[in-house]
Structure formats: structure tokens, C-alpha cells
Amino acid sequence: MLRMAAQWLVGPPAASPVEAVRRLTAVQAQDLPGALLSVALRSGGTRAEVTAALDAGTVVRSWPMRGTLHLTAAEDLRWLLDLCTERVLRGVATRRAALELTEVDLERAREAAVGALTGGRAASRAELLAALTAGGVPTTGQRGYHLLWWLSQTGTLVLGPTRDGDQLFVLLDEWVPVPRRLDREEALGELALRYFRGHGPATVADLVRWAGTTVGDGRAGLAFARPQLETLTVDGTEHLMDPGTPARLAAARAEAGGVHLLPGFDELVLGYADRSCTVPAEHADRIVPGANGVFRPTVVVGGRAVATWRTGRGKARPLEVEPFGELAPGVLAAVEQRYAALT
């Protein structure tokens, strides 16, 4: 339950979607509707309000860590890319060769994208791929996705505003003209401090898994952040957290002990190397069937996942719940109430 308090799932909500995102530093977002819900749950608002933050440019979506889509506060994206991109790009040469893309193709793609978007213009994925194709860049098969990923990973593009439910690409330097800039040592310290404040209690191994850094970089960041954190030893392992987290939980313990519906890929489940305090090991495959990397939405009671849920198929079954075992009295009714509030 301490992690629920740290992530602002309980207690006073964030004042805005961008404050909620900033608290977590990065919110996994390959499933955009789920990511919008994750932020809305922490800001006490609606998914529409989070979408409005994307449209306003205070929150953006890109590939800042582990080559995976995340939401970040707009001003944080550039320093996260600067810190994490080099390590991610080391592993893509083989993939690029398999796609038969060359360095010349990459630069032509960048030129075409800049030409299509300069001046505050925005484009859907299909529109931007058409511009790349017109610029002589091959985009068939998986080439198009790889090129858009690479242009975003290397800081040319970012997913920003929406149009008819479709998120649009814009130029990062135009959309976020005044980003934060941190040198490498500062960035490692900032990353560690923000992670443990927004996710703790957690370990260095949790930080490394979440951010995709090396163990050495994780420890270097912690050395910077440690004076501002509190330690907690669990089963002989050091965990770190925001000193204010225990008091926040104490003030919201009844809420934390209640029933919560979380979307798939929520940070409470996903944001750690060791998820056993939230996800019982014997039920991990119920949340990620076949270890396929796709996290299902969860029902959490008292900080522990007790079931998965999904929107039902057809009006007769608006909500489907798959318990891990027998649910305590009143849980299912509370789930239905929570679901009604979400929808």
C-alpha cells in the first residue's frame, strides 16, 4: 500500500494531469486509452482532461526509455532521451539491416519529416508515412514504424496533439521549445530521485529494470539522490522512498485498503522488477498470460491484485471479472461501482 500512496493512487490527487505524470516521471503508454486512465486515476479527473493536456502540449508521448512508448511531462522528454537513447540504439543495427534500411534512408526520412512538419504542422502516422514515401524512403512492411520510432527516439518527432481520436506527430523542437537540459550526472540523479519518490519503496534493481539503465548508472543516480530519500529494509533488501510516503498512506489507509480498478500496464504493476508485493507470484501469468508482455487490467484490494477485469462483450455483460480465487464479501459489488464511475 505504500506504493499506492507514493504513486498518488490514494490520498489527495494531483492538481493536474501533468503533475500526475511528472510524479511518475514516465507512464507506460503503448496502450494509450489505458495510459490516459492511469493518469486520470491519479489526477482525480477524466481521460478527456488528460487528452486535453496532450493537445495543450504539457504532456507528450514518445519512446524515452527501453524503446517503449511512455507519457512524460513535456519538459522532461528531452533529458530522458539524452540519457537513455544511446543504450537503446546500440541494439537496433541488426533490426535495421533486416528491414533493409540504410543510414541514407534514415537521413532522408528525417529531412522528409522536417519538411512536412516545419511551421507548427502536425500529421497522422499515415500522413507522415506518405511524406516519407514521397521523399524516396521505403516505408512498406515494418519499415514505416521503425522509421517513426527512430525519428522519435533520436529527438526529431514527438506524439503530441490529437485529431478525431488519432494522436499526431509534430516536431519536438517546435512542440517543446524550452526543454529541461541536464548533464549526465544530473540526469542520473534526477531519474533516481524521481523514480523512488514516485514509486518507492523500491530497490535499485527496480529502478534499473524500469528505466533500462545499467546497474552502475542506477547506483550512481542513487548516490546523488540518497540524502533526499528514506530507507526501508524488507527481507534484508534495502528499499528507498520519499520520506513523506508513510504519512500519506497513514492519512489514506482506509482508501488504500479498498477496491481499485487499474488499467493494463499501470505503473503499480509494471513499474518494478519485483512485482510480488502487488502481484502474487502464483497469479502472475493471469495478468501477463504466457509472459507475452501484454499486461491485463487488474482489480486491486488492499494493494494486492485479486482479479483481472475487462469491458464485457455486448450490453448484457458490460463488465467481466476473472478472480484469482474466492473474493471477499462486497468486493464484486465495489468493482461494479468503480467500473460505473470509470465509464
C-alpha positions, 0 to 999 in steps of 0.5 A: 500500500505504500506504493499506492500512496507514493504513486498518488493512487490514494490520498489527495490527487494531483492538481493536474494531469501533468503533475500526475505524470511528472510524479511518475516521471514516465507512464507506460503508454503503448496502450494509450486509452489505458495510459490516459486512465492511469493518469486520470486515476491519479489526477482525480479527473477524466481521460478527456482532461488528460487528452486535453493536456496532450493537445495543450502540449504539457504532456507528450508521448514518445519512446524515452526509455527501453524503446517503449512508448511512455507519457512524460511531462513535456519538459522532461522528454528531452533529458530522458532521451539524452540519457537513455537513447544511446543504450537503446540504439546500440541494439537496433543495427541488426533490426535495421539491416533486416528491414533493409534500411540504410543510414541514407534512408534514415537521413532522408526520412528525417529531412522528409519529416522536417519538411512536412512538419516545419511551421507548427504542422502536425500529421497522422502516422499515415500522413507522415508515412506518405511524406516519407514515401514521397521523399524516396524512403521505403516505408512498406512492411515494418519499415514505416514504424521503425522509421517513426520510432527512430525519428522519435527516439533520436529527438526529431518527432514527438506524439503530441496533439490529437485529431478525431481520436488519432494522436499526431506527430509534430516536431519536438523542437517546435512542440517543446521549445524550452526543454529541461537540459541536464548533464549526465550526472544530473540526469542520473540523479534526477531519474533516481530521485524521481523514480523512488519518490514516485514509486518507492519503496523500491530497490535499485534493481527496480529502478534499473529494470524500469528505466533500462539503465545499467546497474552502475548508472542506477547506483550512481543516480542513487548516490546523488539522490540518497540524502533526499530519500528514506530507507526501508529494509524488507527481507534484508533488501534495502528499499528507498522512498520519499520520506513523506510516503508513510504519512500519506498512506497513514492519512489514506489507509482506509482508501488504500485498503479498498477496491481499485480498478487499474488499467493494463500496464499501470505503473503499480504493476509494471513499474518494478522488477519485483512485482510480488508485493502487488502481484502474487507470484502464483497469479502472475501469468493471469495478468501477463498470460504466457509472459507475452508482455501484454499486461491485463487490467487488474482489480486491486484490494488492499494493494494486492491484485485479486482479479483481472477485469475487462469491458464485457462483450455486448450490453448484457455483460458490460463488465467481466471479472476473472478472480484469482480465487474466492473474493471477499464479501462486497468486493464484486459489488465495489468493482461494479461501482468503480467500473460505473464511475470509470465509464 
